[in-house]
């Protein structure tokens, strides 16, 4: 590679690394927020389960519906966390390739 291309390639690699680091940072923040929401939902789910279990039949229809919504939200959050983990692993692999090129 001619010397004139080396600085340009270095800047390109540096820019790619900066973009990847930014993506990983955003992913980390998103993962943390989603994990926190999942933990809160799991806690609420447990509380609702206790209430529904002890409420007999009085008004338990509303509680059952709320419990179903919380369970659905928990499922969605778990899927989001799995996707975030997958994305993080792909980004980590990309970073490894870029580092090998530098």
C-alpha positions in Angstrom: 0.0 0.0 0.0 1.4 3.4 -0.9 2.3 5.7 2.0 -0.4 8.2 0.9 -3.1 5.6 1.5 -1.9 4.6 5.0 -3.1 7.7 6.8 -6.5 7.5 5.0 -6.9 3.8 5.9 -5.9 4.6 9.5 -8.6 7.3 9.7 -11.2 4.9 8.2 -10.3 2.2 10.7 -10.4 4.8 13.5 -13.8 6.0 12.4 -15.1 2.5 12.2 -13.9 1.7 15.7 -15.5 4.9 17.0 -18.8 3.9 15.4 -18.6 0.4 16.9 -17.7 1.7 20.3 -20.7 4.1 20.2 -23.0 1.2 19.1 -21.7 -0.9 21.9 -22.2 1.9 24.4 -25.8 2.4 23.2 -26.4 -1.3 23.4 -25.1 -1.5 26.9 -27.4 1.4 28.0 -30.4 -0.2 26.3 -29.6 -3.6 27.8 -29.3 -2.1 31.3 -32.6 -0.3 31.1 -34.4 -3.3 29.7 -32.9 -5.6 32.3 -34.1 -3.2 35.0 -37.6 -3.1 33.5 -37.6 -6.9 33.4 -36.6 -7.2 37.0 -39.4 -4.7 38.0 -41.9 -6.7 36.0 -40.8 -9.9 37.6 -41.3 -8.4 41.0 -44.7 -7.1 40.1 -45.6 -10.4 38.6 -44.7 -12.2 41.9 -46.7 -9.7 43.9 -49.8 -10.1 41.7 -49.5 -13.8 41.9 -49.6 -13.6 45.7 -52.6 -11.3 45.6 -54.5 -13.4 43.0 -53.8 -16.5 45.0 -55.2 -15.0 48.2 -58.1 -13.1 46.7 -60.5 -16.0 46.1 -63.0 -15.0 43.4 -63.7 -11.4 44.5 -62.5 -9.1 41.7 -59.9 -11.6 40.6 -60.9 -11.1 36.9 -59.1 -7.7 36.8 -56.2 -9.1 38.7 -55.9 -12.1 36.3 -56.0 -9.7 33.3 -53.3 -7.6 34.9 -51.3 -10.7 35.6 -51.6 -11.8 32.0 -50.4 -8.3 30.8 -47.4 -8.4 33.1 -46.5 -12.0 32.0 -46.7 -10.9 28.4 -44.5 -7.9 29.1 -42.0 -10.1 30.9 -41.9 -12.4 27.8 -41.3 -9.4 25.5 -38.6 -8.1 27.8 -36.8 -11.4 27.9 -36.9 -11.6 24.1 -35.5 -8.0 23.9 -32.7 -9.0 26.3 -31.9 -12.0 24.2 -31.7 -9.9 21.0 -29.5 -7.3 22.8 -27.1 -10.1 23.9 -27.0 -11.4 20.3 -26.3 -7.9 18.9 -23.6 -7.4 21.5 -21.9 -10.6 20.5 -22.0 -9.6 16.8 -20.5 -6.2 17.6 -17.8 -7.8 19.7 -16.9 -10.1 16.8 -16.8 -7.1 14.4 -14.5 -5.3 16.9 -12.2 -8.3 17.0 -12.0 -8.3 13.2 -11.2 -4.5 13.1 -8.6 -4.9 15.8 -6.9 -7.6 13.8 -6.7 -5.3 10.8 -5.2 -2.5 12.8 
